[in-house]
Amino acid sequence: MGNHARKFAECLIANNCRYHNHKETMAHACVVLEIAIFGWAMSKDVWTVATETKLIFLIVATGIWLPIHWYMRWELRFRRFAAKQDAGIRRVMARWIIANPTMDELKPYENRIQDCFSWWTLIDLFWPCYRASLPLERGSFGYPTVMVQDLKDTKNERDLWLYFGEWLPTALSLFLFITLFLRRWMDC
């Protein structure tokens, strides 16, 4: 393998690991923020008043929860993308250990990949969905063609292990919101 290609792949893997960890940390920060807001809202006794006030509270609570939940899901989606990209880079590196890369493989990728919106992507804002498209275009321009092609070929695989890390924070976020909703609506 060429020395430049090896250095590029090593730097890319190191950068991808940092990016993956950052996305995971930010998603966990969202969960901590949701827990803090949930604890505050559940400990207040001023919500046991008229139905109109309950409705206003629920609208405000939804308005606060939704952006936090969407931001958390966005961070987790990009964490999933970073994990898939890292796996693709490692697959390409394994091929390059056996055989030197060709000039076509090393050629910078120049096409723009269109992220397509689908209902699965909308569902992915609320719950992890393997059918949702990932943000493939971001960062693909200029990478070696073989790496981008490998990521394109594997982007729709059902890598369920990637979703396990998303299920728990997402389920916790939904559980907190539903519990708060029911608690305040029923005045338990």
HELIX and SHEET records of a PDB file:
HELIX    1   1 ASN A    3  SER A   43  1                                  41    
HELIX    2   2 THR A   51  ILE A   98  1                                  48    
HELIX    3   3 MET A  103  LEU A  106  1                                   4    
HELIX    4   4 TRP A  119  ASP A  124  1                                   6    
HELIX    5   5 THR A  145  THR A  154  1                                  10    
HELIX    6   6 TRP A  161  MET A  186  1                                  26    
END                                                                             
